[in-house]
């Protein structure tokens, strides 16, 4: 597949940080060794020429201190080593500049110190400050030559001549070394910058693809809801206030809404996108019932084009399989959507499923115009239009479907239908598993009957949704559209639980939690934060805030029942829970 939908990682890894640290360590150690050798050699040579021990001993100490930088970089951060080396160089230049007098030509080392400043210090203010201090020191040393405050050594003409050329050689070496490492660091930083720009471009492209992918995925179930509701609106008797709705249509709408909820939940995994992760999450489910329900849902959408979906399930299908239900749904939904879109009017779409050679094989067969042989692979590229067959582009559906199939160790291929049209076939490995524990346990709403729950949310539609769910459970709903209003109503009604939206104007749910906890008459009431954001960071924030529970919108009635039962009913049965809170 030409398009990779896995975003590029943006944040620097530990390995990259270690590489940077090791690179800096090598540079600092290399410069420290060179400086130590130079200090030792010059110290011994000048001592031989002048016989002054005041030159030898400081030079030997300087050489030893430069070698100590190797220990600093080994047992501490390299940045400490390079800063120590800079200050050691500065002090040595100033010391020997005063000691040796004008013959030291201290100004020749100014470029070296300037390069070192930019290599060692990153912040502009520190660079300016150190450069200014170095310049002032140089000026004071030159002034000291004219108006001696600190006396220099008395050297003969021959020694001054040798010293003159030694200083030039030393300054050239140090300036060259500093310039080399400065240029090398600049090239490295430029490469890193280009790499970062490239990564940002790839990430932006991946994010755009991901947004389009999510939009594409959510459009199909949205079409189901829109088609059913549009039919009822167009055929309804507007003189009446009620419309009789078929249970099959309601189930189709509910299933489509679950599809959209699943897509939105996947879209909220921003941390996984930034980290470049796309995980396989396997769960056991009854494949035959699931695929029948999925096809029945799109049967209604197909009928809008006078198309029928025929389902053929082979006897060798296992009852329960272990697979990534979300990604498998994405594949089949995209194949069904494309088949409905591109098949002939008044035709039949055939969906077959069975096991072959240990693989799950699902094929979706349409009766469209077919795909030319030289275009079969290109249809898995984004937004491909086939002349004569596709009245609109195939969008991202097929690229997404193949991407998901290959992630799960399978593949998606396209072949010709002998009766005209195309056959898209999914082959993927699955695990056969036992039936999971039943998740459809009976909800005993009578346990919650008579409770009062305060719902604080600035959206009237959320008020309606919570009111319907709570009324069904026999719970009185107290509504507030802001945090301060919720606090007032809580003091007035003393509810049994509080449902608080996390994001509201002026005062957030987390901020309101602290106000509720500060009130001795309200602090015992279970406080549940609600959010349309289900990022890991949000859940961590809820945990850190001290809230008693968290619900992610859209709230499932079973989830609402469970959390209210645990926090209100079970806490009354088990006083330790209430005490702990």
N, C-alpha and C positions, 0 to 999 in steps of 0.2 A: 504494500500500500504506500502510495506516494506521500500521503499527508499523515503526519503524526500528531495525534490529538493530545498527547501528553505534554503539558507545559514544561518549559525549561525552568530549572531551579534558579531562583533569584538570590536567595540568601547564601553567603559564603559558608562552605562546609568546614568542619574541623580540620580536614586534610589540607585545605587551602590555607587556613590560618597557620598550620604547622609549617607548610612550605615557605610562607612569607617570613616566619620567625627564623627558620633555618637559613634562608637566603641572607637576611640581615645579619645573622650571627656570623656567617662566613665572611661577609664584607668587613665587619668590625674586627674580627680576629685577624684577617689579612692585613688590614691597615695598622693594627696594633703591633703585629710582629715586625712589619716594615719599619714602623716608628721606633720600636725598641732596638732593632739592629742599627738604625741610623744614629740614634742617640749614643749607643755604646761605641760605635766606630768613631764618631766625631769627638766624643769625650776623650777617648784614648789618644786620638791623633793630636788634638789641641793640647792635651797634657804633655805629650811628647815634644810639641813645638814650643810651649811656653813654660812648662814645669810648674804651673799653678795648680795645686790640688783643689782650689775652689772651683775649678772647671771640671776636674775629674769626678769628684764625689757627687755633685749634683747630677752630672750626666749619667753616672751609674745608677743613682736613685731613680732618675727619670726612666732609664731603660727597664728597671725592675718594675716600676709602676705601670709601664705600658704592657708588660707581660701579665700583670695582675688582672688586666682587662679580660684575659682568657678565662680566668676563674669567675669573673663577674658574669660574663655571657653564658657560662656553663651552669651556674647555680642561680642565676637571676635572669631578668629580662634583658635582651640585647640592647634595648633603648638606654638602659642605665650605663651599659658599657660604652656606647658611642658618645654619650654626654660627658662621661668622665674623661674619655680620650680627648674630646674637644677642649675641655677646661685644662687638661694637662698640657696639651699643645700650646694653648694660649699663655699659660703661666711660664712654660719653658722659653717661648719666644720672647716674652717680656723680660724674663730674668737674664737670659744671655744677651738680649739686646742692650740692657743697661750695663751688664758686666763687661762686654767686649767693646762697647762704645760705638762710634760711627762706623767702624769696620764691619760691624755685624749686619749693616744694611737691612735693618728690621723691616723696612717698608716692602721689601721683596716678598715677605711672607703674607702681606695683606690679602692677595687673591686667594691664597690657600685657606686662610681663616674665613673669608667670605664664602667660598665653596662649602666649607665645613658647616657653616651656619645653616645653609639651605639643605644640607644633607641631614643634619642632626635635629633641627627644630622645625616643626610643622606649622605652628600657628604664626600668623603674620606679625602679631604684636611682639612675640618673643624674638622673631628674626630681626625686626627693627631695633628692638632694645639691645640685643647682643651685638649687632653690627655697630650701633652707636657707641656702646661701651668699648668695643675693640678699637674703633677709630679714635676715641678720646685717649685710650691707652697709648696708641701709636704716636699721637701728637705730643703727649706728655714725655714720652721717651726721647723724641727728637728735641723737644725743648730742653730736656735734661742735658743733652749734648752741649748746647750753647750756654746754659746756665746750670752748671752741675750742682745737684743736690745730693745725688748718690754717685760716688766716684766710680769711674771705669778703670779697668786694668791698664797698666802702661805696657804697650807693645811696641817692638821695634818695627822698622819699615818692612823688613823682609817677612816677618810674621804677619803683618797687616796685609801684605800682598798675597801670601798663601791663604790667609783667612778670607780675603776678598773673593777669591775663586772658589773656595770651599763653600762659602755662603751662597754664591750663585748656583753652584751644583746642587746644594741641599734644597734651596728654594725651588729650583727647577724640578727636582724630584718630587717634592711635596706638592707643588702646584699641579704637576702632571698627574700624580696619583689622585689628587682630589678631583681634578677635572675629569679623569677617566671614570672614577666611580660616580661622579655627578651625572655625566653623560649616560653611563650605564643605567643608573637609577631612573633617569628621565625616560630612556627608551623602554624600560620595564613598566613605568607608570603609564606611558602611552599605549603599550600593548594591553595593559590591564583595562585602561579606559575603553579601547576599541572592543575588547572582549565583553566588557560590561554593556556597551552600547549594543553589541550583537545579541547579547543575552536578553536585553530589554526589548529589542525588536522581535525576537522569537517569542518572548513571553507575551508581548502585546498581540502578536498574531495568534498565539495559542488561546489567549483570553477572548479575542474576537470570535475565533472558531467555536470556543466553548459556549459563548453566549448564543451564537447562531444555532449550535447543537441543541441547547436547552430550549430555545424558542421553537425549533423544529419538533422536538419531542413533545412539547406541551400542546402544540397545535392540533395533533390528532385526537386526543381525548376531548379537547375543547370543541372540536367539530362535532363529536358525538353529542355533547351536552347542548350545543347550539342547534343541531339538527332536530333533536327531540323537542326542545322547548319552542323552536320556531314553528314546528308542526302544530303543537297545541295552541300557540298564539293565533296562528292563521285560521285554524278550524274552530276556535272557541266561540261560543255564543256570548258576545260582549254585554248582552243584557243581564246575564247572570254574573254573580260575584265569585262563583266557584267553578272549577274544572275537574272533571273526573279523569284521573291519571291511571294508566295501567301499571300493574306491579312490575312487569317486565321492563317497562321504560324507566321506572324509578330505579330498578336495580342496575340498568345500564348506565344511568346518570351517576349513581353512587360509585360504580366500578370505575367510570371515567374520572370522577373526582379523586378517587384513590390513586389512579395513574398520575394525575397532575400533582397530587401531593408528593408522590414518590419522586417525580422529576424535580420538583422544587427542593425537596430534601437533598437530592444529589447536587443541585446547583449551589446549595449553601456551604458546600465543603471547600471554602476558599483556602483554608490552610493546606488542604491536600493538593489543591491546584498549584499554589505557590511552591510547595515542596516537590512538585513533579510526581506525585503519587496518584495511582489509580488502582485501588485495591480490589481484589476479588473477595466478595463476602458471600460465602455459601450458607444455604439454609435448606432444610428438608421441606418438600411440599408435594402435593398430589398432582402430578404433571397432567394427567388426562383431564381432571376436573378444571384445572387452571387454564389449559389451552382452550377447552370448550367454552369456558366463561369468557375468555379473551376474544375468541372468534365471534361468539354471540353478541358481544358488545359492538363489534364492528360490522355485524350483519345489518344493523339498522342503518348505519352510515352507507353501506353498500347499496341498500335498497333505494337510496336517493338517486342512484344511477341505474336502477333496475338490474342490479348485479346480485347474484346469490353466492354465499360462501358455503362450499361443501367440505365437510370435515371427515377425513378417513384416518382412524387410529388403529394401528396394527395390534394384534393380540400379544406380541412380544414386548410391548411397552411395560416397563416396571410400574408398580403402583406409585411408589414414592421415589423421588430422586433427590440427590444433594447437589445443588448447583447455585450459581448466582442468579437469583430470581429476577433481580432488577435488570441486569444486563441481558438476560434471556428475553425478558419482556420488551426491552428496547429493540432487540433484533427482530422479533416476530411482529411487533407493532409497526416498525418501519417497513417490513416486507408487505404486510397487509395494506398499509397506507399507499405504498407505491402500486401494488396490484390493483387496488380500487381506483386509483388515479389514472392508470394507464391501460387498463383492460378495456375491451370493447363494450359498448353500450348493450345492455340486455345479454350479458354473458355470465359465465360461472368461474369463480375462483376456487381452486381446490387446494386444501391444506392437508398434507399427509404427514404423519409422525410415526416413527418406529425405531427399532434398534437394529444396527447392522455392523458386524465386526466389532462389537463392544462400544460403538459410538451411537449417540442419539442423532437421528437423521430427521430433520424437519424440512419439508419442501413446500413452497407456495407457488402455485401454477396459475398464470393468468392467460387470457385469450386475446391479448393485444396484437400489435403488428409484428412483434418480435424485435430482436436486436441483431444488426449485422455482425458477422464473426469478428471483424477487425475492430469493433467497438465494445466488445463484451468486457474487456478489462477497464476501458475508459469510463464505463458507467459507474465505477467505484471511485471516480474522482468527483470532487464537489461540483455541483451545479452543472451537470451535463444534460444537454437536450438532444434527443435522437430525432432527426428529421422523419416525419411520417408516422412516428409512434407517439412520442411524448409531446403533449400539447403544452407542457410547462416543464421546467427543469426538475431533475430528480432531487435537487437540493443536497442536503447532507445526510439524508436517510441511509442510503446504501454505504457510503464511506463509514458512517458511524457503526452500522450493523457489522461490516466486515472487521472493523477495528475491535469491536467488542468480542466477536467470534474468535479472533486470533489471540486476544488477551486470555481467553478461557481455554486455549490450547486447541481450538478448532479452526474452521475456515468457512467462508461463504463464497459460493460460486454461482455463475449464471450459465444456463444452457438453453437450448431451443425446446419449445413444446412441440411435439410431433403434430399436434392438432392445431398449431398456430399459437403464437405467443411466446412467453418465456417461463422458465422454471428457475427459481432461486432456491438453492439447497444449502442448508446449514448442517454441518457435521461437527460434532464436538463430544469430547469425553464427559461422562457423568458418572456419579457414584450411585449405586442402588442402596437405599437405606430403609430403615423401618419407619413406621408411622410415628410422627412426633407426638408428644403429649397434647391432648386436646386443648386448644386455646379458647374454645367456645364454651367457657364455663358460664353458668347461669348467674346473671346479675340480679341480686336481690335488692331492688330499689327500696323495699319497705324498711331496710335498715337505716336509710337516710331520710325517711319521711319526717317532715316537721322541722328539719334543720333550716337555719338562715345563713345564707352565704352572701357576702358583700363582693360585688363585681366592680372593680375600678378600671375603666377604660375610656379613652377619649373618642372612640369610634362607635357610633350608634349601631352599626351592623354587628359588631362584636357583642354589644349588649343584647341584641336580638338572638344571636347564636347561643350565648350562654343562658339566656332566659329560657329558650326552648329546651335545652338540655337539662337544666336544673328543674324546670317544671315537670319534665318527664320523670324525674327521680323523686318528685314530691317535695322538692326543696324550694323555699321562698327565696327569690332573688332580690337583693337590694342593690340598686344601680347608682353609680357615681361616675361622673365624667372627668374628674381630676383628683389628684392626690389629696389636696386640702379638703375637698368636699367629701372624699372617702373617709378621712379622719373624723370629720364631723359626724357623718352617718354611723361610723363604727361606734363612737361614743354614745350615740342616741339609741341604736338598735342592738348593740352587743352581739354581733354575728358569731356563728360557730366556726366560720372560716373566712379567709379573705383571699380573693383572686385579684392580683394587682398586675396591670400591664407594666412592663419594664420601661418602655419608651413612651413618655407623654410630655406634652408641653410644660415648661416651667420647672416641674419637679419630677424626677424619674422614680420608678418603682423602688429602686435600691435606696434612694434618698428617703423615700417615705417609710421604708422598713425601719430605719433608725428612729424615726419619729414615733412609730407604733411601739417599738421596743422601749422607748423612753417613757411611755404612758403605762403606769402600773396596772391600770384597768384593762389594757388592751394587749399587753406583752405576752399573755398566755395564749392568745388566739393564733391558730395555725395560719401562717402567712405563706402563700403560694405565688411565686412570680411567674408571669406568662409573657411569652415573646414569640414573634414570628421568626426570630433568628435562632437557629439551633447550632451555631458554631461551637466548637469545643471551648473557645475562650469565654463565650457567654455562660456556658454551664459552669465553668470554673469561677466566673464572677459571682454566679448565684450561690455556689458553695461557700465562697469566701465571705459573702454578705451575711450569712447566717440564716437565710430563708429556710423554711421547712420543706419546701418542695418546688418543682419547676415543671411547667407544661409548655410545650411548643405548639404554636398555631399551625394549621387548624387543629383544634382540640378534639380528640376522639372521645365519645361519650364513655367508652369503657375505661380510658385513661383517667377521665375526670372522676368517674365512680370509684376507681381503685384508690386514687390519691386521697379523696375525701374520706373514704372508708378507713384508710390506714391512719390518717392524721386526726380524724375526729372520733370515729367509732372505736377503733382499736386503742387509741390513747386513753379513752375513758375506761376500757376494759383493763388495760395495762397502765397503771399510774406511773410506772417508771419512765415511760415514754414522755408523758406530760411533764414529769419532773425534770427530765433531761433537757427538754426544750426550754 
